[in-house]
């Protein structure tokens, strides 16, 4: 079975096709929390309890920890991928070819890419339990591909003979590259820690530091950006515009360093 799973810092997305042609998709927040041995709770809505190597983990909305490491070869990412793979198959599967996303900085480094592949394969077949149900997942092969690859490959025939610039803003990282004949041109590629979670953190700190008597929290920031019912609405929108503008300029500067022809794009 062939499946694609992209485990980002914010969310984990997976897609696969069954033998009868049915397409399956899964999504889960990439939040992983190790549970105490005495915990016997079941998975709540959009949250799962996964047992792996004798340890229980809470994964999803109700978990408390977000992975901030720039590496993809971490236990949290591996657990999120195992959960997604199990949900995509809904049965024991010993013949999975996994395509997983990675930053361009990893894809363009042979040693790091191979290290990620070996890390995800290590321990296969995996005997896990999800919300009390035992599962067996085995990866026949793991293929790391650039996280931004989906854009040029979405319309292969049309994009085959084009130069396409792709900016992929993830949870922690922003990846950029110019694709020629669906392949990234190495010296145009970059990965910087300027993802959406970084942007939200910048906005929160700017608002709290520039306005008096406020102490907004992470979960309030999306509502501050989109809502009109907050005190200091006009001031907040000005701060958001300034921070977003500076954030985009940082990405543009990286594009210039990689010799992107921005004005002619």
N, C-alpha and C positions, 0 to 999 in steps of 0.2 A: 504494500500500500504506500502511495506517495502522499506526503502531507507537508504543508508549509506552516511553520510557526515562527512568528516574530515576537520575541519577548522583550518589550521595551521597558524603560524605567517606570512608565506610568501604567501601561496596560499590555497584556499578552493576547495576541490575535492568532487564530489558527484556522486553516481551511484544508479540506481533503475531499476526495471523491471516492465513493465506495465502488465495489466491483460492478454494481448495477447502474453506475452513473450518477447516483445521488450525491449532491454537494452538501457538505456539512461545514458549518462555521461555528466557532466558539470565541468567547471573549471573557477576560477576567482581569481585574486590577492586579498589577504585579506588586502586591504587598504580602510579605511573608513574615510570620511570627512563630517562633518556637514555643511550644506549649509545655507546661509542667507535666511531669509524668502522672500526676494525680488527676489531670484534666480528662473528663469523659464526655465533653460537650459534642454535639452534632453540628454539622455545617448549617449556617443560617443562610438567608437569601443572599445570593451572589457571593457566598463565602463557602469554602470547602475545608474539611479536615483531612489532611493527607498524612499517612504513616509511611516512613521510608527509613530503612536501616534501624528499626527499633525506636524511632523518634517521631513524635507528632508535631505537625505544623498547621497553623491556620493560614489559609491563602485566600485573598480576595478583599472585598470592601471592609470587612470587620477586623482585618489584621492591622497592626499598628506600625509596621516597619516598611519603609521604602528603600530600595537598593540605590545607593548613590555612588557606588564604585563605577569607574569608567570601563571596567572589564566585563566581558560577557561570560567568562569562565568562573562563575560563582555558583554557590549552592542554591541561592534564591532563584536564579535564572533556570537552573536545571530542574528544580522542583516545579516551577511554573510551566516548563515545557512538558514534563511528565504528566502533569495534571491535564494540560491541553490535549496531549496525545491520547490519553485515556478517554477523555470526553469525545474526541473525534472518532474513535473506533467503537466505543461502547461494547467491546468484547476483547478477549485476550488476543493479541496480535504479535506474532514473532517475525514479521517480515516487513518492517517499516523502513522506508527511505525518507529521512527527515531533511528538509531544506529549512535552514534557520537564518534569520537576518543578523548581520553584524555591521558595525561602523566601517566606513571606507578605510579608516586607519588600520583596522585589523585585516580587512580583505586584501589590502595591498602589501601586507607583511606576511610572507610565506610561513615563518615560524609561528607567529601569533595565530594565524588562521588554522594551521595544523594543530596547534595546541588547543584551540577551541574545539575542533573536531574530535580530538582524542578525549577531551574532558567530557563532552556530551555522550560519547560512546562508552566511557569507563563505567563498569558495573552492569552493563547490559548482558542478559535480560534483567529488567527491573521488576521486583515483586513489591507492589505498593498496595495500600488500602486507601480508598476514597470514600469518606462518610460511611465507613464500616464495610464497604464492599471490596473484596480482594480482586486485584487486577495484575496482569503480567504484560509488560510492554518490552519489546525488544527492537533495537535499532539495527538494521542491516547495514546502514550507511548514514552518515551525517554530512551534509553539504552546506557550508557557510557561504552566503551570497550577500552582496551589499543591500542594506536596508532600503535604499532609494531606487533599487532596480525595477520595482513594479511600475513606475511611471513610464519609462521608455518601452517596457515590454507589454504595456496595456494594449497598444495598437502596433504590433510588430511590423506589419506590411507598410504602414504609413511612416513609421519612424526609422526604418532600416537605413534609409539614405539621407537622414537628417542629422544635424548637430543639435543636441538637446541639452540645455542646462537645467539641472535639477537641484533644488534646495529642499532638503527633507528635515523639517523641524520636529524632533522627537521630544520625549520628556526631559532628558538630560542633555543630549547632544543635538547638534545641527550638522548634518552631512551635506556636502555639496560636491558636484562633479559635472563636467561636460561629457556627454556620451556621444561617441562616434560609432555608427553601425552597431548600436546597442551595447557598446563596451565603454566603460569609463576611461577617459584619458588620464593616465596616472598623475601627470604633473598639474592637472587642474583640480584634483580631488583634495578635500580637506574634511576634518572632523574637529569641531570646537565645542566646548561645554557651554552652549548657549541655547539650551532647549526651553520648552514651555514652562517647566517647573522653575527653572532659573529665572525666567522672565517674571513669573508670578511672585517669586521671592523678592525680586528687585522692586516691583510695584508696591508690595506690602511695606517694605522698609522705607521707601520714598514717601508714601502717604503718612505712615506713622511718625516719621521724622520731621515732615514739613507742616503737618497740621497739629493744632493744639488739642489736648484732652481726647485723643483717640488712641486705640490699641487694637486695630483690626487683626484678625487671625487668618490663617491660610484658607480655611473653608469659606471665608467671607469674600475673598478677592474676586472670584468670578461674578458674584452678585454686585460688587462695587463697579465692575467694568460694564455690566449689562443693565443695571437697574438705575432708576431715577428717584427712588424714595429715600435715599440716604442724605443725611446732613452734609453740607459742604460739597454737594453734587458737582457744581461747576469747577471747584478747585480740584476735586478728585479726577475729573475728566482731563483737566489740564496736565496733572501729574502723570496720568496714564499715557497720554499722548507723548509727553516728553520722554518717559522711560521707554516706551515702545519704539519711538524714533531713534533713540540712542542704541537700543538693542539691534534694530535693523541696520544701523550704520556699522555696528561691529561686524555683522555678517558681510556687509558690502565690502568692508576693508579687507576681510579675508579673501573674498572673491578677487579683489584687485591684486592681492599678494600672489594669487595663483594665475594672474594674467588673463582673467576673464575679460572679454570685450563687452563690458556692461552697457555702454551707450549704444552699441550696435546690436544688442541682443533682441 
